[in-house]
Amino acid sequence: MIVSMLAIYSTSAATPEHARVLLLNSYHPQYLWTEALTQGVKSELANLIEAENLHIEYMDERRFVSDPTYHEKWRQLLLYKYQQFKPDIIISSDDAAFHFLANEVDELFPNTPIIFGGVNVFKPHIIENKTNFSGILEGMEIKGNVELIYQLQPQVKEIILLADKTELGIRMVEQARSEMPYDLGKQVLVRIWDDFSIAEFKSYASQTSTKTAFLMLAVHKDKNGAYFSFAKELKDFATISKAPIYGMWGAIMIGQGVIGGLMNNPFEHGKALANMAKRVLSGTPIANIPLEANSKFSPTFDYNQLQKFNIDLNRLPLNSEIYFKPESFYQSNKSLVHGTVLTACILIAIIFILFANIQRRRKAETSLLELNDSLEHKIKFRTQELSDKNNQLKAMMEEMKHLANTDSLTDLPNRRSGARRLRKFMTRYLPSQDNLTIAMLDIDYFKSINDKFGHNVGDNILKRTSICLQNTIRPTDFAYRWGGEEFLILFSNTPVKSAFSACTRIQQHLAEIKTPDDKPVTVSIGIAQQQVNDSFEYILKRADESLYYAKGNGRNRIEMLYTEINKHKEQSGYCA
Ligand SMILES: Nc1nc2c(ncn2[C@@H]2O[C@H](COP(=O)(O)OP(=O)(O)OP(=O)(O)O)[C@@H](O)[C@H]2O)c(=O)[nH]1
């Protein structure tokens, strides 16, 4: 025992990358389960050992089931081969290889660690005294599948478990019987068929309904010894059967007409076995690696069969894996759909932004137009207001100008106005060519009129005198109220002689104005003419002095002092 333990430790301590691994399969690689499990082992060991150091054998036990002659030949073959290529570890798949190794290991592969998997019905006593065995029990999921059938087919009345009389079949049936009865809470009959011919099955299955369900355990041969293949016979069964056929051996059953069930995954199972082998190759003694419980059975279904038997998909367990389900357009064109949706979203976003922009711009334009209108309106209003104010101002200025230049009593231009025009005339007219003549006129004895008849009468005489002056002078001459009862007359371009005539005419017209005691109004007049180098003050002074001269000479006279008067008197022969 100690020697064998030492041998196991020394083997397991081999450098992993140079280790030689033997994978002993119970079946042929045509058997999909075996192929998938082999791939799982390969994929897990690929990075650890060289490919040529993985030796793979297929016992083809489905064809040579329970055949002692065949077994003997196998034993001899393996003995011959692996004496030359001694494996550091053996991985076995399924029941036949496990039982073969349990019987032959001591002679063929003494002390070699063995990792076994895929054993459906495991009896611990088989390896009771063998310390170089460990592995993963594949087991079966009969109870779980029976419950699943009832969940998917609530109308089911009969569940038939299918097996055969081969060694494996017998072990499976024993296992199934040990678990019965299955408590489904309803009256469902669970039966086991392990001794039927292919023809009998077909006849029964073709006449049944979904009140029946089949659960395939393992069938290698029918009762007549006819070989049963999952690829051919199972497919025929499923085509003919009016009741669904369930199974638990994933890769070999899905796609062969089986509706599904709680199924194992041979690829993952192979990987798990190889993983256990790696631990041994890395130095963990196999004795320290305990047997692992059942491998995982998960709900796996064939979509076409679910449709065929009208199984409501909502009844499937949540974690179900469904094969052959036609992919929706979305599933098969995910990136195209995502791209299109993304593009559409971006376009919609751009359109939305543009639309919002247009709206904002339109709003802004409308408010701008409104603002413009309101501004225009305001400007028009303000302009009108301003123009009105301007006109008012102009009128006021005119009025003020008028008031500033007009005598309020007589409405004649006042002294300021007269003085301005006189200054203007004196700069404009040349004494050598033009005759600018002025006359200063004063009402005689006006004080006594006021005193005698009152100021109103005096005012009235002043007004009538003004009107008379305006009416008597030419349009080109100007009359001003110079102050009190004094008036200035500008005779533009008028020689002295004409001025005298005009003044005489004025005196005559004024005489028609009568005082209340019927006396005519008389005026004294002093005349002056612009001279060379004359001035405003000087011409007025001369007119004033002539006026006073007239007053002094008895009033109601027209006088012109200095040379002018004499010259004039000589010219006209005038004597006031
Ligand atoms: N009613 C009235 N009287 C005025 C006005 N302005 C001046 N007077 C008066 O006119 C009078 C002028 O008197 P005087 O300067 O003595 O002259 P006069 O009485 O006309 O005497 P002579 O000029 O020498 O003929 C004064 O009594 C003034 O009060 C006026 O606007 N209205």
The ligand as a Gaussian input file, in Angstrom:
#p B3LYP/6-31G(d) Opt

LIG

0 1
 N      -53.101000     158.224000     -23.475000
 C      -51.826000     158.092000     -23.601000
 N      -51.008000     159.089000     -23.316000
 C      -49.682000     158.966000     -23.474000
 C      -49.151000     157.738000     -23.948000
 N      -47.811000     157.888000     -24.006000
 C      -47.511000     159.163000     -23.579000
 N      -48.635000     159.819000     -23.272000
 C      -48.797000     161.145000     -22.773000
 O      -48.484000     162.079000     -23.755000
 C      -48.168000     163.285000     -23.094000
 C      -47.083000     163.996000     -23.800000
 O      -46.965000     165.235000     -23.274000
 P      -45.824000     166.274000     -23.586000
 O      -44.540000     165.582000     -23.757000
 O      -45.897000     167.280000     -22.626000
 O      -46.210000     166.827000     -25.001000
 P      -47.468000     167.648000     -25.504000
 O      -48.454000     167.678000     -24.460000
 O      -48.007000     166.808000     -26.785000
 O      -46.909000     168.900000     -25.951000
 P      -46.092000     169.201000     -27.233000
 O      -45.431000     167.989000     -27.722000
 O      -45.088000     170.145000     -26.888000
 O      -47.087000     169.595000     -28.237000
 C      -47.855000     162.893000     -21.673000
 O      -48.866000     163.467000     -20.832000
 C      -47.890000     161.436000     -21.667000
 O      -48.396000     160.998000     -20.468000
 C      -50.036000     156.679000     -24.218000
 O      -49.662000     155.583000     -24.628000
 N      -51.384000     156.942000     -24.057000

